[in-house]
């Protein structure tokens, strides 16, 4: 319990000592242990001499029979701890094409953000542990993800704080035992239909058995190292994108020559930023490879379709002239505007540009 309190105190310190926080609690051992630790500071009314009030929010995803009863039982436990206010927020999980876990996460985060606004809270505490981080890294490796994904979950992201990323799941279970708490055990956490559940119940224990103890800690340490690398690369890419991007209405252009001169790690990130700038989603590695291949001027000049209804293509003067000749349009009226895009990768939303 003492170690857990230090983790929470450090997280609040790094966040600038927010005066009002919410604990996101599902009723499971991790979030219930976090609520119990937060309640200690709530009863004191301060952390390290800084004023603190603590409330809680229970998100009911309505995906399992009896979920409302679990949510309200959890809310009563949190109220008994002295947390105030305690909100129960039912949400509708809408399929997004990214899988049920991602859809539930999106709905949950939206509910947490809304609850923070309603209660004037400037931070929301999440109960993810080192085990969750290790599972995240393993899933990223299995999916062939990039640096950002392998960096795992952030200790702080916006108003979301994860104080327990340095604690094991066994620590949170012990806290619940010591505090006399009866956590709810989500059956989906052991359901082999979910990749994360298989990783938790089968894969990580198997690695610990075959490779020896400490695998989870090593994976979490890898995430911490990669987070630093990814932050640096993202910062360089963001600054580079800001200097290269040229906007024309709803379209955006990047000069080919400048892109070719970039290190691949930065070039791919700049292309992804360009896609996001015109309304797209994070492209997969294969889609990024396809878009980047346009710079080699071999084969098609595009378009390459990226997620979120974004197309990227390379436009040359020869292709422009051929396109205009076939359309019968006047070059005098079409060339000046379109020529500005030649020698560049052009990103546009679904509606095609008009030359």
N, C-alpha and C positions, 0 to 999 in steps of 0.2 A: 504494500500500500504506500509506503514511504517513497519507493522508487517511482511509482505511478504519479504521485503528487508532484515530484520533482519534474517529471516529463511534462505534465500539464502546466506547471508554473513556468517552465522554460518556453513552452509554446506561446503562452500568453505574453510573456516578456518580449519575445521576438515579434509578436503581433502588435506591440505598442501598448499592452495592457488595456484591451477593450473593456469598457465598463459594464456592458450588457452582452451576454452570450447566450446561445441556445445549444443544448445538447441534442443531436439527432439520435434518437434511440428506437431501435426495432424491438427491444425486449430480449435480444440475444445477449450472451455473456460479455462480448466485447463492449458494446455500447452501454449495457447496464453497468458494467464496471466503471466505464468512463463517467457515467452519470453520478455514480456513487462518489467518485473522487472529486468531481466538480461540486457536488453537494457539500463536501467538506469546506471548500472555500466559500460557498454561498452562505453557509451558516456563520462563518467568520465575517462575511461581508466585505472581504478584501483579499487580495493576493499580493504579497510583498509590500503591503501598505497602500496598494492602489485599490480603490473601491470596485466591487464586482457584484453584480446580480446575475443569477443563472436561471434560465427557463429551459424548457424542453419541447421538442416537437416529435410526434410519432406519426410517421407516414404509413398509411394503410394502402398498399398497392392493390388490394381487392383481387388478388390472383389465386387465393386459396380459400377454401371453405372455412369459415370461422375466423377470418382475418380481423374482422371488426372487433370480435370479443378479445382477441389477443392484444389489439391496439389499446382498447380501453382498460384492460387489466394492467398493461404496461404503464399507461397514463396514471392509474391509481398508485402504482408503486413509486413513480417519479414524484407525484404530489406528496406522498408520505415521506419522501426524502427531504422535502422542503423546497423543491424547485417550483418556480412560479414566474410566468404562467406555464402551464402544460397544455399544448395544443395537440389534437388528433386531426390529421388532415388526410381524408381519403382522396386518392387520385385514380384517374383512368389511364391505364398503360396502353398507348396506341402503337401498333406495329410501325416501325420506321424502315424496315428492310435491313437493319443492322443486328437483328437478333433480339430475343426477348429480354436478355440481361441488359443490353444497351438501352432498350426502350424503357425498362423499369428504372434504370439509372437516370435517364433524361427526365422522366416524370418526377422522380424523387428530388433531383436537384432543383427543378423548377419550383416544387413545393417548398423546399428549404429556403430558397431565395425569397419567395413570397412571405413565408413565415417570419423571416428576418426583418423584412420591411414592416410587417404588421406589428411586430413587437419592439421596433427600434433597436434591434440587436445588430452589432457590427461584426460578429463572428459566429460561426456555426461549427461546433466540435463534432468530428466524426471518429468512430471507434476502430478504424482499421489498424491492424497490428503488423508486426514484422512478418508473420506467416502470410497475411494477405499480400504483402509486398513481394514475397518470394514467389507466391502463386502467380502474381501478375507478370513477373519476369519470365517464368517458365512458359506461360501462355504466349507471351510475346515472342519467345524463341521458337516455339512450335509453329507460330504463324509467319515466321520470317519477317518480323517487324523491324523497324528502324530504331535509331538511337533514342528518339523521344519516347517510344513505347517501352523500350527496355529500361528506360530510366524510372519506370514505375510511377507510383502515385507521389505527388508533391506533399511535403509536410504542410505547406501553406499554398493555397491557390485561391486568390480573391478572398472572399470571406470564409472559405472552408479551411479549417485547421485539423490536422491529424496528429494529436499529441502522442499517440501510442504506437507509432511506427517503429519505435525501438523496443517494444515489449513483445513477448511471445503470447500466443493464444492461451497457453497454460497459465500465464500470469493473470490474465483477466478472469479465467475460471477460478483461480485461487482467491482473487479479490471477492468474487461473488460468494464463495464458500465462507470466507472470513466475515463478510458483511451480512450473511444470512439471507442472501438474495436467491430467488428461484427463477433463473433465466428461462426464456422460451427458446427451444431448439428448433430452428427452421428446418423442416424435412427436406427442403430443396437443397440444403447444404451437403446432403449425402446422396442426392439423386444423381445416378450415373448418366442421366440424360443431358446434364449440363457439363460442359468442358471444365469449368472451374471446380465443380464438385469432384469430378474424377481426379483432377490435379491435387485437390486437397486430401481426398480419402485414399487414393491409390498411388499417384505418381510421386509426390513429395515424400511420403513415408518409405516408398521403395528406394528412392535415391538415398535417403538417410540410412537405410539398412545396408545398401550395397557400397556406398561411398564413405560411410561413417557419419557421425553427428557433425553438425555445423553447416550443412548444405543450405539451410534456410538463411542463416546469417550471411553466408558467402553471397547468396543471390541478392539479398538486401544491400550488401556492401557494393556489389556490382551496380545496382540501381543508383546508389548514391554517387558513385564515380561517374557514371554515364550522364547523370543529371547535370553535373558541372560541365561536362563536354558539350552536351546538347544545348545548354543555356548559352554557352559561348558561341557555338555555331549559329544558333538561331539569332543571336544579337548581330553577328556579322552579316547574316543573310538579310535581316530586316533593314539594316543601314544600307546595304548594297541595293536592295530593291527600291528603296526610297530615292536613290540617285538615278536609277535606270528607268523607272516606270514613266511612261508617257500616256496620258489619257486623252481619248477623243470620244466624247459622248459616253456611250455604254461600253466602249472597247478600251483595251489597254495593250500597249506595245512594249516589247523589250528588244533592244538592239542585239542582233545576232552576234556581231563581232565581240561585244562586251561580254555576252553570255559565254561564248566559246573560251574566252580568256580566264573565266572563273574556275576555281577548283571545283571538282565534281560535287563535293559535299555542300558547297555554297550554291552551285548552279541549280541543283535539284530543289533546294529549299526556296530559291528565288522563283522558280517556275511554279511551285506549290503556292507561294504567296500571291503570285499573279492570278492564279485560278481562283483563290479565295477572294481577291479584291473585286472580281466581277460577279461574285455570287456563288462560286462553286464550293465543293467540299474537298477535304483532304484526299488527293489522288492516291491510289495504290502505287506500289513501286513499279508494277508493270506499266501502268498508265503514264507514270513519270518518264520511264524509259522510252515509251513510244513518243511522247512529246519532245523529249530531249533529242531523239533521233532525227527530228526535223532539222536540227542544226548541222547535221552531217551532209545535208543536201544530196542524199542518196534516195532515190525512189520518190514517193509521193510528197507533195508539199502540204499534205493534210486535207481536210481537218482531222485532228485527233480529238475524239470525244472524251472529256473528263467528267467525273462525277459532279452532279449538281447542275447539269445542263450547260456546261461550258465547252466551247470548241477552241482549239488552238491550231493555227496554221501558219505557214510561211508564204509570204507574198513577194514575188519578184516582179521587176518591171516587165519582163517578157510575158509572164503569166497575166499581168494586169492588161497589157496591150491586147493579148489574145482574148481575154474575157470581154473587153470593151468592144473589140471588133465583132465578136459574135453577138453582142447585145445590140449593136447599132447605135450605141450612145456616143455622144460627142466627147472626144478626148479633151477638148478645151475646157469642158465643164467637169469632167470626171478625174483627170490626171492629177491636178494640184492637190486635192484632198487625199486621194488614195496613195500617191507617191510617198507621202509621209510615212506609210506603213511598210514600204519596201525595204528589204534587208533587215527585217525585224520579225520576231514571233508576235503574232496578234492573238489576243485572247478576247473572246466575245461570248455573251450569253446566247441562248438558243436563237433569238431573233437574228437573222443574218445581216451583216453590214450591207450598205447600199453604196455602190460606187458609180 
